[in-house]
Amino acid sequence: MSEIWSTTSEEEREEAVAAAAQAVRRGRLVVLPTDTVYGIGADAFDPAAVRALLKAKGRGRDMPPPVLISAASTVNALVVDLAEYARALTERFWPGALTLVGRQQQSLQWDLGDTRGTVAVRMPDDALALELLERTGPLAVSSANATGEPAATTAEEAQRQLGDSVSVYVDGGASPGGEPSTILDMTGDRPRVLRLGAISVAELNEVLDPLGASIADEQPPDDRPTDLEE
């Protein structure tokens, strides 16, 4: 049976994070707060756990989850040939609401779904999420909701939708909700917006303009799934 773990006191917080980390190591699913909505997470390097995540949401392999990390430097182990402008963006906006899509390292032993050889990576700006990620390593994380339902902003909402498919629900209180992360495709010569979200083109260009990699002030048509972690 799944259980919601409170984090009201320091002792409860430690117990909740420890229980979630143990569940991840055992190949089970957890729900965790992020800086937008609650997410459902699995060990990114456990293909069976990632399949269970997609099944719990009612998704297929054509909607691979992004990967959340606890430190910006971890992106170097996941993405190959990261451009100078991408590194500048991580320095400015991580932790925060920016998801970068890059070409994944070929040596990675994982299966996130039909990724076309790419991986979407983000460092969330949430202390509980980062604390858990520090213990587990990279997590495949999608919004904590079943297909067709709104993304959960509380642990209780997530449990109502996902039930016993999740082993541990970490209750960090009501999440901020609001705009989802902005998603940038870093696989080409220049960055390209896949989804505009909490970070505007103007904010991105403050970093990109000096590097000669600015983005046109318009949103191009999407050509890949962008239903990521929020």
C-alpha positions in Angstrom: 0.0 0.0 0.0 1.2 3.5 -0.8 1.8 6.0 2.0 2.0 9.8 2.2 5.0 10.9 4.2 4.8 14.2 6.0 7.8 16.6 6.1 6.5 19.0 8.7 9.3 18.4 11.2 13.0 17.8 10.6 12.6 14.2 11.8 9.6 13.6 9.5 11.5 15.2 6.6 14.5 12.9 7.0 12.2 9.8 7.3 10.3 10.8 4.2 13.4 11.4 2.0 15.0 8.2 3.3 11.9 6.2 2.5 11.6 7.7 -1.0 15.3 7.1 -1.7 15.0 3.5 -0.6 11.9 3.0 -2.8 13.8 4.4 -5.8 16.7 2.0 -5.2 14.2 -0.9 -5.1 12.9 0.1 -8.5 9.6 1.6 -7.2 7.9 4.9 -8.0 7.8 7.9 -5.8 5.9 11.2 -5.9 7.9 14.4 -5.0 7.2 18.1 -4.9 9.0 20.3 -7.4 9.1 24.1 -7.9 6.0 23.9 -10.2 3.8 20.8 -9.6 4.2 17.4 -8.0 6.2 14.9 -10.1 6.2 11.1 -10.3 9.7 9.8 -10.3 11.7 6.7 -11.0 15.4 5.7 -11.2 16.4 7.0 -14.7 18.8 4.0 -15.0 16.1 1.4 -14.3 14.2 0.6 -17.5 11.6 -1.4 -15.7 10.9 1.5 -13.3 10.7 4.0 -16.2 8.2 1.7 -17.9 6.2 1.5 -14.7 6.1 5.3 -14.5 4.8 5.6 -18.1 2.2 2.9 -17.3 1.1 4.7 -14.1 0.4 7.8 -16.2 -1.2 6.0 -19.1 1.6 7.1 -21.4 3.6 5.2 -24.1 7.2 5.2 -25.1 6.5 8.1 -27.5 6.3 10.4 -24.4 9.6 9.9 -22.6 10.1 11.7 -19.3 12.7 14.3 -18.7 15.5 13.7 -16.1 15.9 15.8 -13.0 19.3 16.3 -11.5 20.6 17.8 -8.2 23.7 19.7 -9.5 24.3 21.5 -12.8 27.6 19.7 -13.3 25.7 16.4 -13.7 24.5 17.5 -17.1 28.0 16.8 -18.4 27.6 13.1 -17.7 24.2 13.0 -19.5 24.6 15.3 -22.5 27.4 15.3 -25.1 28.8 18.3 -26.9 27.0 20.9 -24.7 27.4 24.3 -26.3 28.9 27.3 -24.5 25.5 29.0 -24.6 23.9 26.0 -22.9 26.4 26.2 -20.1 25.7 29.9 -19.7 22.0 29.2 -19.5 22.5 26.7 -16.7 24.6 29.1 -14.8 21.9 31.7 -15.0 18.7 29.7 -14.6 19.5 26.5 -12.7 18.1 25.6 -10.3 14.9 26.8 -12.0 12.3 26.5 -14.6 14.5 25.8 -17.7 14.6 22.4 -19.4 17.4 21.7 -21.9 17.1 19.0 -24.5 20.5 17.8 -25.7 22.1 14.8 -27.4 22.5 12.1 -24.8 25.8 10.4 -24.0 25.9 7.2 -26.0 27.4 5.3 -23.0 24.4 5.8 -20.8 22.8 2.5 -19.8 19.1 3.5 -19.7 15.9 3.4 -21.7 13.6 6.4 -21.2 11.5 5.7 -24.3 11.6 6.9 -27.8 14.0 9.8 -27.2 15.5 10.1 -30.7 18.9 10.0 -29.0 18.2 13.0 -26.9 17.5 13.7 -23.2 15.6 16.5 -21.5 17.4 17.7 -18.3 16.4 20.1 -15.6 17.6 21.1 -12.1 14.5 22.0 -10.1 14.4 24.8 -7.6 12.9 22.9 -4.7 14.8 22.0 -1.6 13.0 18.7 -1.0 13.4 17.5 -4.6 17.1 18.4 -4.5 17.6 16.6 -1.3 16.1 13.4 -2.7 18.0 13.7 -6.0 21.3 14.0 -4.1 20.6 10.6 -2.6 19.2 8.8 -5.7 21.0 10.4 -8.6 19.1 11.4 -11.7 15.4 10.6 -11.7 13.1 10.3 -14.6 10.2 12.6 -13.6 6.9 13.5 -15.2 4.0 15.4 -13.7 2.1 13.5 -11.1 -1.2 12.9 -12.8 -3.0 10.3 -14.9 -3.6 11.1 -18.6 -6.4 13.6 -19.0 -6.2 14.8 -15.4 -4.8 18.1 -14.1 -1.2 18.0 -12.7 -1.3 17.5 -9.0 -0.3 20.4 -6.7 -0.6 18.4 -3.5 0.5 14.9 -2.4 -3.2 14.0 -1.8 -4.2 15.0 -5.3 -1.4 12.9 -6.7 -2.4 9.9 -4.6 -6.0 10.2 -5.7 -4.9 9.9 -9.3 -2.0 7.4 -9.1 -3.0 5.3 -6.1 -0.9 2.3 -5.3 1.2 2.5 -8.5 3.4 4.8 -6.3 5.1 3.5 -3.2 6.0 6.7 -1.5 4.4 10.1 -1.6 6.6 12.9 -0.2 4.3 15.6 1.1 6.0 19.0 0.8 2.8 21.0 1.1 1.0 22.7 -1.8 3.3 23.3 -4.8 3.4 26.7 -6.5 1.9 25.5 -9.7 2.0 28.3 -12.2 3.8 28.2 -15.5 5.7 25.1 -16.6 9.3 25.2 -17.4 10.6 26.7 -20.7 12.0 24.0 -22.9 14.9 24.6 -25.2 16.3 22.3 -27.9 20.1 22.4 -27.8 20.7 19.8 -30.5 21.3 22.3 -33.3 23.7 25.1 -34.0 21.4 27.5 -32.2 18.9 27.1 -29.4 15.3 26.6 -30.3 12.2 27.0 -28.2 10.1 23.9 -27.9 7.8 25.3 -25.2 7.6 28.8 -23.7 7.0 28.7 -20.0 8.2 30.5 -16.9 11.3 31.9 -18.5 10.7 34.3 -21.4 12.6 34.7 -24.7 13.7 38.2 -23.5 15.2 36.6 -20.3 16.9 33.9 -22.4 18.3 36.5 -24.8 19.9 38.5 -21.9 22.3 35.5 -21.7 22.3 34.5 -25.3 22.8 37.9 -27.0 26.5 38.3 -25.9 27.2 34.8 -27.2 25.7 35.4 -30.6 23.0 32.8 -30.0 19.9 34.8 -29.5 16.4 33.4 -30.1 13.8 35.1 -32.4 11.0 36.6 -30.3 8.4 34.1 -31.5 7.5 30.5 -30.7 8.2 28.0 -33.5 5.9 25.1 -34.1 6.6 22.1 -31.9 7.7 18.9 -33.6 8.2 16.6 -30.7 6.3 15.9 -27.4 6.8 18.5 -24.7 4.6 17.0 -22.0 7.5 16.8 -19.6 7.6 17.0 -15.8 5.0 19.7 -15.4 
